[in-house]
């Protein structure tokens, strides 16, 4: 089997890696898995309620309500 991201052949360990929450096989090589994990950790979760009730300031210091 091959990595879904880079098409490299997967090692035995890589073939058995599953998502922690869903239990679905990831089919990613170690390099692609490491990059995707780092990307997930750097992502801030924004909830829709926060967007609706929060005022944001634009680059021109004008307050904008969403």
VENZIMO-V381560 format. One record per helix or strand. SS is the DSSP state (A for helix, B for strand). FROM is the first residue (numbers start at 1). TO is the last residue. If there is no record, write none. Layout:
# VENZIMO-V381560
((SS	FROM	TO) (SS	FROM	TO))
This chain:
# VENZIMO-V381560
((B	2	2) (B	9	9) (A	12	16) (B	18	18) (B	25	25) (A	30	42) (A	48	53) (B	55	57) (B	63	65))
